[in-house]
Amino acid sequence: MTMKPSHTVNTDPFSAMLRRTRLAAIVRGSDADAALRTVLALLDEGVALVEVSLNTTDALGVIRRAVAEAGPAARVGAGTVLTEDEVARAREAGATWIVTPALSESVAASVRAGLPVLAGALTPTEAVAARRAGADAVKLFPASLGGPSYLKALRDPFPDLPLVPVGGVDLTSAGQYLAYGAVAVGVGSPLVGDAAHGGDLDALRVRARRYVTACAAVPEGERA
C-alpha cells in the first residue's frame, strides 16, 4: 500500500515528537526503489520518524521522492551525515532532521541550518559535548556495546540527557532501553530486514506494527 499525500504540515517539534513516538526507523538499502517503498510502508504503519542513511543507493533521491509522495506531514530524516555539504544537500532534498554517527562538523552545520539533529556519541564526554554543540538528542551508538545497563548507568549522573540508543536494538531490548530512560530507540535491520534491498514488504509491515506497539507499551511512569 502506498501512502496518500497529506496536506497537513506537521508542526510538532522534533524533540517532542521523538519523546511521543519513541521510535525512529533507519533505512539503509542497495535498491533505491525498494528503499522508497520501505520508507512509505513504515510511515503508513505508524512509524512517524524515518531516517534514510546517506549510504543508501541514491539516498537523496529516496528522501526527495518520499517527501513528495508522503506529503508535508511526513518526518523523513537523513542519516550518516558527516559534512556541512551533506547537511545542505539533505535539507535541499527535503530532510527535516539529521542524524550523525559521530561528533562531526555536521552537528554544528545542522544547528546553523535550523535542522533538528540527533548526534552520535558513546562516552559520557561525547554525550555532553553533543548536547553543548546543540544536538536535540544524543544517539547512543553503538548501543549494543553496553546494552540497556550502560544507558541506565549513563543516566545516573545525567538524568536529563535525552538518549536514543541505536545499534542492535531488537524488540526485547527496545522495551528495556525505554524503561531505563531512553527518550526513544533507533532501529535499523531488526526492523527493516531486507525490505530496503528488495525484500518482503509484508513482513516489514508486521515488524513495524510490533515495534510501534512495543514502544508504546512502556509504562508512563518509567518514561524519561
Z-matrix of the N, CA and C atoms (Angstrom, degrees):
N
C 1 1.461
C 2 1.532 1 108.94
N 3 1.343 2 116.05 1 133.82
C 4 1.457 3 121.16 2 178.06
C 5 1.515 4 109.98 3 -98.02
N 6 1.296 5 115.75 4 137.28
C 7 1.464 6 118.99 5 -179.90
C 8 1.515 7 111.34 6 -65.48
N 9 1.308 8 116.22 7 142.18
C 10 1.452 9 120.66 8 173.51
C 11 1.521 10 108.72 9 -85.08
N 12 1.329 11 117.44 10 134.63
C 13 1.464 12 119.74 11 -179.93
C 14 1.517 13 111.26 12 -56.26
N 15 1.322 14 115.97 13 140.66
C 16 1.461 15 121.07 14 177.73
C 17 1.516 16 109.31 15 -101.75
N 18 1.309 17 116.97 16 146.21
C 19 1.462 18 120.97 17 178.25
C 20 1.526 19 110.91 18 -102.61
N 21 1.348 20 116.59 19 8.50
C 22 1.452 21 121.35 20 179.09
C 23 1.517 22 109.98 21 -100.14
N 24 1.310 23 117.40 22 123.74
C 25 1.464 24 121.46 23 178.11
C 26 1.523 25 109.02 24 -79.34
N 27 1.331 26 116.38 25 132.62
C 28 1.456 27 121.29 26 179.87
C 29 1.522 28 108.97 27 -83.26
N 30 1.328 29 116.77 28 111.91
C 31 1.469 30 121.05 29 -177.78
C 32 1.531 31 111.89 30 -104.31
N 33 1.332 32 117.10 31 5.53
C 34 1.457 33 121.57 32 178.61
C 35 1.528 34 108.90 33 -64.23
N 36 1.348 35 119.28 34 120.39
C 37 1.458 36 120.39 35 178.72
C 38 1.520 37 111.06 36 -55.12
N 39 1.329 38 115.90 37 145.27
C 40 1.461 39 120.93 38 -174.43
C 41 1.526 40 111.90 39 -56.20
N 42 1.324 41 117.58 40 -48.53
C 43 1.468 42 120.48 41 -177.03
C 44 1.520 43 111.04 42 -60.05
N 45 1.321 44 116.60 43 -41.78
C 46 1.461 45 120.50 44 179.38
C 47 1.517 46 110.94 45 -66.75
N 48 1.331 47 115.94 46 -39.37
C 49 1.455 48 119.98 47 -179.44
C 50 1.530 49 110.71 48 -67.74
N 51 1.323 50 116.26 49 -38.15
C 52 1.457 51 121.15 50 178.26
C 53 1.526 52 110.04 51 -60.78
N 54 1.324 53 116.56 52 -45.34
C 55 1.465 54 120.90 53 -179.71
C 56 1.522 55 111.65 54 -69.77
N 57 1.323 56 116.29 55 -32.26
C 58 1.465 57 119.01 56 -177.72
C 59 1.522 58 111.98 57 -76.93
N 60 1.335 59 117.23 58 -43.34
C 61 1.462 60 120.50 59 -175.68
C 62 1.522 61 112.24 60 -86.11
N 63 1.366 62 116.56 61 -30.67
C 64 1.461 63 123.15 62 172.61
C 65 1.519 64 114.47 63 66.87
N 66 1.324 65 118.16 64 11.03
C 67 1.460 66 120.59 65 -176.99
C 68 1.519 67 110.54 66 -149.56
N 69 1.334 68 115.98 67 131.83
C 70 1.459 69 121.78 68 172.04
C 71 1.519 70 107.67 69 -126.78
N 72 1.315 71 116.79 70 130.21
C 73 1.464 72 121.23 71 179.00
C 74 1.519 73 109.85 72 -94.16
N 75 1.324 74 116.02 73 146.51
C 76 1.466 75 121.90 74 -179.16
C 77 1.523 76 108.31 75 -118.46
N 78 1.321 77 115.69 76 116.41
C 79 1.458 78 121.36 77 -179.16
C 80 1.521 79 109.56 78 -104.54
N 81 1.317 80 115.11 79 124.71
C 82 1.466 81 121.58 80 178.89
C 83 1.527 82 106.64 81 -141.57
N 84 1.324 83 117.11 82 115.64
C 85 1.460 84 117.77 83 -174.80
C 86 1.511 85 114.40 84 -148.75
N 87 1.321 86 115.02 85 165.24
C 88 1.465 87 122.40 86 -177.60
C 89 1.519 88 112.75 87 -96.95
N 90 1.329 89 117.35 88 -4.89
C 91 1.462 90 122.78 89 -177.61
C 92 1.532 91 107.75 90 -124.18
N 93 1.326 92 116.64 91 112.13
C 94 1.464 93 120.12 92 -174.67
C 95 1.523 94 112.45 93 -61.59
N 96 1.318 95 117.45 94 -42.85
C 97 1.464 96 119.93 95 -179.46
C 98 1.528 97 110.78 96 -65.82
N 99 1.336 98 115.96 97 -40.55
C 100 1.459 99 119.61 98 178.10
C 101 1.521 100 110.72 99 -66.47
N 102 1.330 101 116.97 100 -37.89
C 103 1.472 102 120.42 101 177.65
C 104 1.526 103 110.67 102 -62.86
N 105 1.317 104 116.49 103 -41.08
C 106 1.468 105 120.49 104 177.21
C 107 1.523 106 110.69 105 -61.91
N 108 1.315 107 116.83 106 -47.09
C 109 1.468 108 119.96 107 178.55
C 110 1.528 109 110.77 108 -60.21
N 111 1.321 110 115.83 109 -36.21
C 112 1.464 111 120.38 110 178.96
C 113 1.525 112 111.46 111 -65.18
N 114 1.325 113 116.72 112 -46.28
C 115 1.466 114 121.16 113 178.58
C 116 1.520 115 110.15 114 -58.46
N 117 1.310 116 116.82 115 -47.67
C 118 1.462 117 120.86 116 -177.34
C 119 1.535 118 111.76 117 -65.70
N 120 1.335 119 116.31 118 -38.16
C 121 1.463 120 119.72 119 178.48
C 122 1.525 121 110.80 120 -65.76
N 123 1.328 122 117.37 121 -41.55
C 124 1.465 123 120.83 122 178.40
C 125 1.526 124 111.29 123 -62.09
N 126 1.319 125 116.26 124 -45.99
C 127 1.458 126 119.98 125 177.46
C 128 1.524 127 110.88 126 -60.61
N 129 1.310 128 115.47 127 -41.26
C 130 1.458 129 121.08 128 -178.60
C 131 1.527 130 111.87 129 -64.69
N 132 1.341 131 116.52 130 -29.76
C 133 1.461 132 120.64 131 -178.39
C 134 1.530 133 112.81 132 -90.89
N 135 1.332 134 116.84 133 7.74
C 136 1.452 135 119.48 134 173.90
C 137 1.517 136 115.76 135 97.58
N 138 1.339 137 117.68 136 7.11
C 139 1.464 138 120.41 137 173.63
C 140 1.520 139 106.34 138 -83.77
N 141 1.324 140 116.69 139 100.26
C 142 1.464 141 120.86 140 -168.24
C 143 1.520 142 113.98 141 -75.20
N 144 1.335 143 117.36 142 -24.71
C 145 1.465 144 121.42 143 -178.54
C 146 1.525 145 108.85 144 -116.51
N 147 1.315 146 115.64 145 115.67
C 148 1.466 147 120.69 146 -179.10
C 149 1.524 148 109.45 147 -126.49
N 150 1.310 149 115.46 148 123.70
C 151 1.465 150 122.90 149 179.56
C 152 1.522 151 109.49 150 -100.96
N 153 1.326 152 116.80 151 133.46
C 154 1.462 153 121.92 152 172.96
C 155 1.522 154 107.71 153 -106.51
N 156 1.314 155 116.34 154 113.99
C 157 1.459 156 120.06 155 -179.51
C 158 1.524 157 110.16 156 -67.11
N 159 1.331 158 116.34 157 139.70
C 160 1.460 159 119.86 158 -179.06
C 161 1.517 160 113.62 159 -68.69
N 162 1.338 161 117.99 160 -10.22
C 163 1.457 162 117.51 161 173.43
C 164 1.527 163 112.60 162 -91.30
N 165 1.336 164 115.57 163 13.23
C 166 1.459 165 121.77 164 167.85
C 167 1.531 166 108.37 165 -76.58
N 168 1.307 167 117.29 166 144.22
C 169 1.458 168 120.69 167 176.16
C 170 1.525 169 110.45 168 -57.23
N 171 1.342 170 116.60 169 125.55
C 172 1.467 171 123.02 170 -178.36
C 173 1.534 172 111.11 171 50.41
N 174 1.323 173 115.19 172 49.05
C 175 1.474 174 120.31 173 -175.37
C 176 1.523 175 112.61 174 -56.92
N 177 1.335 176 117.27 175 -44.11
C 178 1.467 177 119.51 176 -178.18
C 179 1.524 178 110.92 177 -65.90
N 180 1.330 179 115.83 178 -35.82
C 181 1.457 180 119.34 179 175.70
C 182 1.517 181 111.48 180 -65.80
N 183 1.317 182 117.05 181 -38.60
C 184 1.463 183 121.32 182 177.94
C 185 1.527 184 109.84 183 -63.14
N 186 1.328 185 116.70 184 -45.35
C 187 1.466 186 120.65 185 178.48
C 188 1.526 187 110.32 186 -60.40
N 189 1.331 188 115.75 187 -47.79
C 190 1.468 189 120.57 188 -177.81
C 191 1.535 190 111.12 189 -60.02
N 192 1.316 191 116.61 190 -45.65
C 193 1.470 192 121.02 191 -178.52
C 194 1.524 193 111.38 192 -69.49
N 195 1.343 194 117.35 193 -36.95
C 196 1.464 195 120.66 194 -179.85
C 197 1.523 196 110.48 195 -65.62
N 198 1.326 197 116.61 196 -44.02
C 199 1.465 198 120.92 197 179.29
C 200 1.525 199 110.51 198 -63.89
N 201 1.338 200 116.24 199 -41.46
C 202 1.463 201 120.41 200 -179.67
C 203 1.524 202 111.07 201 -64.98
N 204 1.333 203 116.61 202 -38.54
C 205 1.458 204 119.68 203 -175.85
C 206 1.525 205 112.64 204 -83.14
N 207 1.338 206 117.08 205 -37.20
C 208 1.466 207 120.35 206 -175.89
C 209 1.520 208 112.34 207 -83.64
N 210 1.322 209 117.29 208 -23.31
C 211 1.449 210 120.38 209 178.40
C 212 1.519 211 113.01 210 94.88
N 213 1.325 212 117.91 211 172.18
C 214 1.466 213 122.87 212 -173.66
C 215 1.518 214 114.44 213 -68.27
N 216 1.328 215 118.32 214 -14.21
C 217 1.461 216 120.02 215 178.62
C 218 1.527 217 111.73 216 -75.62
N 219 1.323 218 116.94 217 -18.85
C 220 1.461 219 121.04 218 -177.55
C 221 1.528 220 110.65 219 -71.99
N 222 1.311 221 116.39 220 144.02
C 223 1.460 222 122.14 221 176.10
C 224 1.527 223 108.15 222 -112.93
N 225 1.307 224 115.85 223 89.44
C 226 1.463 225 121.50 224 179.65
C 227 1.520 226 108.22 225 -102.66
N 228 1.324 227 116.95 226 125.49
C 229 1.455 228 121.64 227 -179.15
C 230 1.508 229 112.13 228 -110.20
N 231 1.317 230 115.45 229 168.96
C 232 1.466 231 122.05 230 175.55
C 233 1.517 232 108.42 231 -113.07
N 234 1.337 233 117.18 232 134.01
C 235 1.449 234 121.53 233 -178.49
C 236 1.513 235 112.95 234 -118.32
N 237 1.323 236 116.00 235 170.46
C 238 1.466 237 123.60 236 -176.19
C 239 1.531 238 109.18 237 56.15
N 240 1.315 239 115.43 238 42.87
C 241 1.469 240 122.32 239 -178.27
C 242 1.526 241 108.33 240 -94.77
N 243 1.322 242 116.33 241 121.22
C 244 1.461 243 120.74 242 -173.30
C 245 1.523 244 114.68 243 -115.73
N 246 1.332 245 117.90 244 -28.06
C 247 1.467 246 120.02 245 -172.12
C 248 1.526 247 111.60 246 -119.52
N 249 1.315 248 114.75 247 164.07
C 250 1.460 249 121.01 248 176.51
C 251 1.521 250 110.72 249 -62.71
N 252 1.324 251 117.07 250 -39.09
C 253 1.457 252 121.19 251 179.15
C 254 1.527 253 110.88 252 -63.39
N 255 1.321 254 117.08 253 -39.53
C 256 1.464 255 119.80 254 178.89
C 257 1.524 256 111.18 255 -66.47
N 258 1.321 257 117.57 256 -35.50
C 259 1.466 258 120.73 257 175.35
C 260 1.521 259 110.18 258 -60.87
N 261 1.334 260 116.06 259 -46.74
C 262 1.457 261 120.80 260 -178.28
C 263 1.527 262 111.16 261 -62.90
N 264 1.333 263 116.59 262 -43.09
C 265 1.464 264 119.81 263 -178.79
C 266 1.521 265 111.70 264 -70.21
N 267 1.324 266 116.86 265 -35.20
C 268 1.462 267 119.94 266 177.40
C 269 1.525 268 110.57 267 -66.04
N 270 1.314 269 115.70 268 -42.30
C 271 1.464 270 119.69 269 178.76
C 272 1.534 271 110.59 270 -63.36
N 273 1.310 272 116.28 271 -41.95
C 274 1.466 273 120.28 272 179.19
C 275 1.527 274 111.18 273 -62.69
N 276 1.332 275 116.55 274 -33.33
C 277 1.468 276 120.71 275 179.77
C 278 1.523 277 112.21 276 -74.78
N 279 1.338 278 116.84 277 -15.12
C 280 1.450 279 120.04 278 177.71
C 281 1.516 280 115.08 279 113.54
N 282 1.340 281 117.79 280 3.71
C 283 1.465 282 120.14 281 177.18
C 284 1.523 283 109.46 282 -63.18
N 285 1.320 284 115.92 283 136.50
C 286 1.467 285 119.98 284 -178.15
C 287 1.525 286 112.58 285 -107.52
N 288 1.316 287 117.43 286 -0.98
C 289 1.460 288 122.00 287 174.63
C 290 1.521 289 108.69 288 -156.00
N 291 1.328 290 115.23 289 158.35
C 292 1.459 291 122.01 290 -172.66
C 293 1.522 292 110.08 291 -125.13
N 294 1.320 293 115.75 292 142.11
C 295 1.462 294 121.62 293 175.43
C 296 1.520 295 108.32 294 -125.57
N 297 1.324 296 116.36 295 131.38
C 298 1.460 297 120.79 296 178.89
C 299 1.530 298 109.14 297 -115.50
N 300 1.339 299 117.09 298 150.21
C 301 1.465 300 119.30 299 177.55
C 302 1.523 301 112.75 300 -84.33
N 303 1.338 302 116.82 301 -11.38
C 304 1.463 303 121.25 302 -175.78
C 305 1.527 304 108.63 303 -159.14
N 306 1.330 305 115.23 304 177.71
C 307 1.464 306 120.40 305 177.16
C 308 1.523 307 109.29 306 -82.29
N 309 1.310 308 115.90 307 80.58
C 310 1.451 309 121.84 308 -179.37
C 311 1.527 310 110.04 309 -107.88
N 312 1.311 311 116.59 310 -178.90
C 313 1.465 312 121.32 311 -178.86
C 314 1.523 313 112.39 312 -62.30
N 315 1.321 314 116.28 313 -18.51
C 316 1.466 315 120.43 314 -178.56
C 317 1.525 316 112.26 315 -66.13
N 318 1.333 317 117.86 316 -24.30
C 319 1.467 318 119.80 317 179.44
C 320 1.528 319 110.42 318 -65.62
N 321 1.329 320 115.98 319 -53.69
C 322 1.465 321 120.14 320 179.12
C 323 1.524 322 110.91 321 -64.12
N 324 1.332 323 117.09 322 -37.05
C 325 1.464 324 120.61 323 179.61
C 326 1.524 325 110.92 324 -64.04
N 327 1.321 326 116.96 325 -38.41
C 328 1.466 327 120.56 326 178.43
C 329 1.520 328 110.88 327 -65.81
N 330 1.331 329 115.95 328 -42.40
C 331 1.464 330 120.32 329 178.78
C 332 1.527 331 110.20 330 -61.33
N 333 1.332 332 116.32 331 -44.58
C 334 1.475 333 119.97 332 178.92
C 335 1.521 334 111.37 333 -63.17
N 336 1.318 335 116.55 334 -33.93
C 337 1.462 336 120.68 335 -178.70
C 338 1.523 337 112.61 336 -80.94
N 339 1.332 338 116.60 337 -5.82
C 340 1.452 339 119.91 338 -179.21
C 341 1.511 340 114.01 339 77.07
N 342 1.341 341 116.47 340 21.72
C 343 1.455 342 121.13 341 179.34
C 344 1.526 343 110.17 342 -100.94
N 345 1.322 344 118.43 343 130.34
C 346 1.461 345 119.73 344 174.28
C 347 1.522 346 109.43 345 -57.65
N 348 1.339 347 115.44 346 143.85
C 349 1.464 348 118.51 347 -176.95
C 350 1.517 349 110.76 348 -135.28
N 351 1.315 350 114.54 349 135.07
C 352 1.450 351 123.85 350 173.99
C 353 1.525 352 105.46 351 -105.99
N 354 1.324 353 116.64 352 105.81
C 355 1.466 354 121.56 353 -170.02
C 356 1.520 355 111.82 354 -97.50
N 357 1.321 356 116.06 355 132.19
C 358 1.450 357 121.68 356 -178.52
C 359 1.520 358 113.16 357 -72.51
N 360 1.339 359 116.24 358 135.67
C 361 1.460 360 122.38 359 177.89
C 362 1.519 361 107.82 360 -159.60
N 363 1.332 362 116.05 361 158.87
C 364 1.458 363 120.23 362 178.03
C 365 1.522 364 112.03 363 -127.45
N 366 1.319 365 116.77 364 -45.43
C 367 1.460 366 120.60 365 -175.38
C 368 1.530 367 111.25 366 -88.48
N 369 1.336 368 117.51 367 164.06
C 370 1.462 369 120.00 368 175.47
C 371 1.528 370 112.07 369 -56.65
N 372 1.326 371 117.26 370 -42.61
C 373 1.460 372 120.70 371 -179.94
C 374 1.520 373 111.30 372 -61.21
N 375 1.335 374 116.69 373 -44.33
C 376 1.463 375 120.57 374 179.72
C 377 1.528 376 111.18 375 -66.06
N 378 1.316 377 116.41 376 -39.92
C 379 1.464 378 119.99 377 -178.40
C 380 1.522 379 111.28 378 -64.11
N 381 1.325 380 116.60 379 -44.23
C 382 1.468 381 120.26 380 178.45
C 383 1.529 382 109.82 381 -65.74
N 384 1.331 383 117.26 382 -40.85
C 385 1.466 384 121.09 383 179.20
C 386 1.524 385 111.17 384 -62.78
N 387 1.324 386 116.94 385 -36.99
C 388 1.467 387 120.76 386 179.51
C 389 1.524 388 110.83 387 -62.59
N 390 1.313 389 116.58 388 -43.65
C 391 1.463 390 120.14 389 178.97
C 392 1.525 391 111.30 390 -66.71
N 393 1.321 392 116.16 391 -41.39
C 394 1.458 393 119.37 392 179.10
C 395 1.522 394 111.42 393 -65.59
N 396 1.324 395 116.55 394 -26.66
C 397 1.475 396 120.94 395 178.03
C 398 1.525 397 111.83 396 -78.06
N 399 1.334 398 117.04 397 -7.40
C 400 1.458 399 120.22 398 177.05
C 401 1.508 400 115.44 399 107.45
N 402 1.339 401 117.99 400 7.18
C 403 1.460 402 119.93 401 179.78
C 404 1.522 403 110.94 402 -64.33
N 405 1.315 404 116.56 403 137.94
C 406 1.460 405 121.12 404 178.46
C 407 1.525 406 111.21 405 -71.08
N 408 1.330 407 115.84 406 -32.03
C 409 1.461 408 122.03 407 176.55
C 410 1.519 409 107.63 408 -154.90
N 411 1.325 410 115.09 409 164.57
C 412 1.459 411 120.97 410 -176.92
C 413 1.526 412 109.23 411 -107.95
N 414 1.303 413 115.58 412 122.93
C 415 1.463 414 122.00 413 174.84
C 416 1.533 415 107.62 414 -81.85
N 417 1.329 416 116.78 415 106.25
C 418 1.462 417 120.98 416 179.93
C 419 1.525 418 107.80 417 -78.75
N 420 1.346 419 115.77 418 106.10
C 421 1.467 420 120.12 419 -169.39
C 422 1.521 421 111.49 420 -143.37
N 423 1.341 422 116.72 421 136.99
C 424 1.468 423 127.02 422 -9.68
C 425 1.526 424 111.13 423 -80.12
N 426 1.312 425 115.78 424 122.13
C 427 1.460 426 121.39 425 -174.78
C 428 1.523 427 111.96 426 -62.59
N 429 1.327 428 117.30 427 -27.17
C 430 1.459 429 120.79 428 -177.08
C 431 1.520 430 112.76 429 -64.21
N 432 1.321 431 118.83 430 -17.92
C 433 1.463 432 120.87 431 179.27
C 434 1.524 433 112.05 432 -64.28
N 435 1.323 434 116.25 433 -36.53
C 436 1.464 435 119.48 434 -178.66
C 437 1.508 436 114.18 435 -116.70
N 438 1.340 437 116.08 436 -19.71
C 439 1.455 438 120.21 437 179.37
C 440 1.518 439 113.26 438 70.67
N 441 1.331 440 116.92 439 -174.26
C 442 1.461 441 121.13 440 -178.71
C 443 1.524 442 113.64 441 -56.84
N 444 1.328 443 117.96 442 -32.99
C 445 1.460 444 119.89 443 -178.66
C 446 1.526 445 111.76 444 -65.83
N 447 1.348 446 116.44 445 -32.09
C 448 1.464 447 119.12 446 177.79
C 449 1.521 448 110.20 447 -69.05
N 450 1.328 449 116.92 448 -42.74
C 451 1.465 450 119.51 449 177.31
C 452 1.525 451 110.41 450 -60.18
N 453 1.327 452 117.02 451 -42.25
C 454 1.463 453 120.84 452 179.30
C 455 1.526 454 110.83 453 -61.15
N 456 1.337 455 116.12 454 -42.21
C 457 1.461 456 120.17 455 179.45
C 458 1.522 457 111.30 456 -66.63
N 459 1.328 458 116.77 457 -36.58
C 460 1.461 459 120.85 458 -179.46
C 461 1.520 460 111.43 459 -69.01
N 462 1.318 461 116.44 460 -31.39
C 463 1.461 462 119.93 461 -179.73
C 464 1.523 463 113.04 462 -76.89
N 465 1.320 464 117.73 463 -19.03
C 466 1.463 465 119.50 464 179.76
C 467 1.535 466 111.73 465 -57.86
N 468 1.365 467 118.70 466 -50.64
C 469 1.469 468 118.41 467 177.58
C 470 1.528 469 113.25 468 -84.09
N 471 1.345 470 116.51 469 -15.56
C 472 1.470 471 120.57 470 -177.30
C 473 1.534 472 109.74 471 -128.93
N 474 1.332 473 118.38 472 67.22
C 475 1.472 474 120.75 473 -174.17
C 476 1.520 475 114.26 474 -65.16
N 477 1.335 476 117.23 475 -21.88
C 478 1.466 477 119.38 476 -178.17
C 479 1.527 478 112.96 477 -98.86
N 480 1.327 479 117.17 478 5.66
C 481 1.456 480 120.78 479 -178.39
C 482 1.531 481 109.28 480 -76.54
N 483 1.342 482 118.49 481 118.53
C 484 1.462 483 120.29 482 -179.42
C 485 1.530 484 110.75 483 -78.14
N 486 1.317 485 116.58 484 106.49
C 487 1.464 486 122.58 485 -174.83
C 488 1.523 487 111.35 486 -108.19
N 489 1.332 488 115.28 487 136.18
C 490 1.464 489 122.05 488 176.75
C 491 1.524 490 107.59 489 -125.94
N 492 1.337 491 118.36 490 98.64
C 493 1.457 492 120.01 491 -179.89
C 494 1.523 493 111.99 492 -67.79
N 495 1.319 494 115.38 493 137.42
C 496 1.466 495 122.21 494 -179.70
C 497 1.522 496 107.92 495 -138.93
N 498 1.310 497 116.61 496 137.02
C 499 1.452 498 121.42 497 177.73
C 500 1.512 499 111.08 498 111.81
N 501 1.339 500 116.18 499 101.97
C 502 1.458 501 120.56 500 178.62
C 503 1.511 502 114.89 501 76.01
N 504 1.315 503 117.87 502 21.43
C 505 1.470 504 120.96 503 -179.92
C 506 1.525 505 109.50 504 -83.40
N 507 1.330 506 116.86 505 111.05
C 508 1.457 507 120.60 506 177.01
C 509 1.530 508 109.29 507 -104.01
N 510 1.341 509 116.68 508 -175.24
C 511 1.461 510 119.64 509 -176.09
C 512 1.526 511 112.58 510 -60.19
N 513 1.329 512 116.09 511 -41.14
C 514 1.459 513 119.65 512 -178.59
C 515 1.525 514 111.98 513 -68.03
N 516 1.326 515 115.70 514 -50.30
C 517 1.468 516 118.70 515 -177.29
C 518 1.524 517 111.90 516 -69.56
N 519 1.334 518 118.43 517 -26.38
C 520 1.471 519 120.55 518 177.66
C 521 1.519 520 110.07 519 -56.99
N 522 1.326 521 116.74 520 -47.74
C 523 1.453 522 120.41 521 178.74
C 524 1.515 523 112.57 522 -64.25
N 525 1.338 524 116.35 523 -36.48
C 526 1.461 525 120.04 524 179.34
C 527 1.525 526 111.16 525 -67.08
N 528 1.326 527 116.14 526 -45.01
C 529 1.468 528 119.52 527 178.64
C 530 1.523 529 111.22 528 -59.65
N 531 1.323 530 116.14 529 -44.67
C 532 1.460 531 119.85 530 -178.65
C 533 1.526 532 111.37 531 -66.51
N 534 1.334 533 116.76 532 -39.19
C 535 1.458 534 120.35 533 178.35
C 536 1.525 535 111.80 534 -65.46
N 537 1.328 536 116.61 535 -28.94
C 538 1.461 537 121.46 536 179.52
C 539 1.529 538 112.75 537 -87.15
N 540 1.328 539 117.17 538 2.64
C 541 1.456 540 119.39 539 171.60
C 542 1.506 541 117.63 540 113.14
N 543 1.334 542 118.59 541 3.30
C 544 1.464 543 119.32 542 174.36
C 545 1.523 544 109.08 543 -62.60
N 546 1.334 545 117.44 544 140.85
C 547 1.468 546 119.09 545 178.45
C 548 1.521 547 111.03 546 -75.31
N 549 1.356 548 115.91 547 -25.76
C 550 1.458 549 122.30 548 179.09
C 551 1.518 550 107.01 549 -165.33
N 552 1.324 551 116.36 550 173.80
C 553 1.458 552 121.37 551 172.63
C 554 1.531 553 108.68 552 -125.31
N 555 1.333 554 115.43 553 147.41
C 556 1.457 555 120.94 554 174.48
C 557 1.518 556 108.52 555 -108.66
N 558 1.327 557 116.89 556 127.57
C 559 1.462 558 120.45 557 -173.10
C 560 1.527 559 110.48 558 -128.53
N 561 1.330 560 114.83 559 128.00
C 562 1.454 561 121.03 560 178.55
C 563 1.512 562 111.60 561 -105.49
N 564 1.331 563 116.91 562 -106.14
C 565 1.461 564 121.14 563 -171.29
C 566 1.535 565 115.11 564 -61.05
N 567 1.358 566 121.06 565 -33.52
C 568 1.465 567 117.56 566 177.31
C 569 1.528 568 113.01 567 -61.02
N 570 1.322 569 116.83 568 -25.61
C 571 1.461 570 121.66 569 177.21
C 572 1.525 571 111.68 570 -95.55
N 573 1.323 572 116.60 571 -50.19
C 574 1.472 573 121.09 572 -172.82
C 575 1.521 574 112.50 573 -75.77
N 576 1.338 575 116.94 574 -32.35
C 577 1.457 576 119.63 575 -179.06
C 578 1.509 577 111.81 576 60.59
N 579 1.333 578 116.34 577 -134.16
C 580 1.474 579 120.73 578 -178.48
C 581 1.524 580 112.17 579 -99.66
N 582 1.321 581 117.39 580 9.78
C 583 1.468 582 120.34 581 -173.49
C 584 1.520 583 112.55 582 -60.29
N 585 1.349 584 117.39 583 -39.85
C 586 1.465 585 120.36 584 -177.31
C 587 1.518 586 112.60 585 -76.75
N 588 1.336 587 116.51 586 -2.97
C 589 1.467 588 121.70 587 174.33
C 590 1.526 589 110.73 588 -106.34
N 591 1.330 590 116.39 589 8.62
C 592 1.456 591 120.18 590 -179.38
C 593 1.514 592 113.19 591 103.38
N 594 1.333 593 117.48 592 13.71
C 595 1.461 594 121.74 593 -176.95
C 596 1.522 595 114.34 594 -84.56
N 597 1.309 596 115.24 595 -158.31
C 598 1.455 597 123.84 596 -168.65
C 599 1.534 598 112.43 597 -77.01
N 600 1.326 599 116.48 598 111.02
C 601 1.467 600 121.10 599 178.98
C 602 1.527 601 112.00 600 -75.18
N 603 1.330 602 116.64 601 -32.39
C 604 1.467 603 118.89 602 179.21
C 605 1.528 604 110.52 603 -63.94
N 606 1.333 605 116.67 604 -41.63
C 607 1.462 606 120.58 605 177.94
C 608 1.524 607 110.27 606 -65.40
N 609 1.328 608 116.44 607 -37.33
C 610 1.463 609 120.75 608 176.47
C 611 1.524 610 110.64 609 -59.44
N 612 1.309 611 116.60 610 -45.32
C 613 1.462 612 120.62 611 -178.76
C 614 1.533 613 111.51 612 -61.44
N 615 1.322 614 116.17 613 -39.40
C 616 1.466 615 120.18 614 178.01
C 617 1.526 616 109.90 615 -63.24
N 618 1.340 617 116.49 616 -46.31
C 619 1.465 618 119.58 617 179.07
C 620 1.517 619 111.40 618 -63.09
N 621 1.326 620 116.75 619 -40.00
C 622 1.464 621 120.67 620 -179.56
C 623 1.520 622 110.82 621 -60.20
N 624 1.320 623 117.05 622 -44.54
C 625 1.465 624 120.27 623 179.34
C 626 1.524 625 110.75 624 -63.47
N 627 1.322 626 116.73 625 -37.74
C 628 1.465 627 120.28 626 179.17
C 629 1.528 628 110.90 627 -65.47
N 630 1.332 629 116.97 628 -43.03
C 631 1.462 630 119.75 629 -179.84
C 632 1.526 631 111.27 630 -66.97
N 633 1.322 632 117.13 631 -42.53
C 634 1.466 633 120.59 632 179.22
C 635 1.529 634 109.61 633 -59.78
N 636 1.323 635 116.34 634 -43.80
C 637 1.467 636 120.89 635 179.46
C 638 1.524 637 111.49 636 -65.72
N 639 1.338 638 116.56 637 -45.14
C 640 1.465 639 120.80 638 -178.16
C 641 1.525 640 111.66 639 -62.78
N 642 1.317 641 116.80 640 -40.84
C 643 1.465 642 120.00 641 -178.14
C 644 1.517 643 111.29 642 -70.97
N 645 1.323 644 117.01 643 -29.78
C 646 1.463 645 120.62 644 178.93
C 647 1.518 646 111.95 645 -80.48
N 648 1.343 647 116.86 646 -12.74
C 649 1.459 648 120.45 647 -172.52
C 650 1.513 649 114.89 648 -87.32
N 651 1.352 650 117.62 649 -8.13
C 652 1.462 651 119.54 650 -179.95
C 653 1.527 652 108.70 651 -67.12
N 654 1.328 653 117.76 652 130.41
C 655 1.473 654 120.33 653 -178.12
C 656 1.514 655 112.39 654 -53.55
N 657 1.314 656 116.46 655 138.26
C 658 1.463 657 122.17 656 -175.86
C 659 1.529 658 111.86 657 -55.02
N 660 1.317 659 118.20 658 -38.33
C 661 1.441 660 121.73 659 -176.90
C 662 1.516 661 113.87 660 -66.48
N 663 1.345 662 116.48 661 -19.10
C 664 1.456 663 120.08 662 -177.97
C 665 1.514 664 111.92 663 -93.11
N 666 1.312 665 116.60 664 -4.47
C 667 1.449 666 119.12 665 -176.45
C 668 1.527 667 111.64 666 -75.58
N 669 1.355 668 114.39 667 149.91
C 670 1.471 669 119.14 668 -179.26
C 671 1.509 670 110.76 669 -70.68
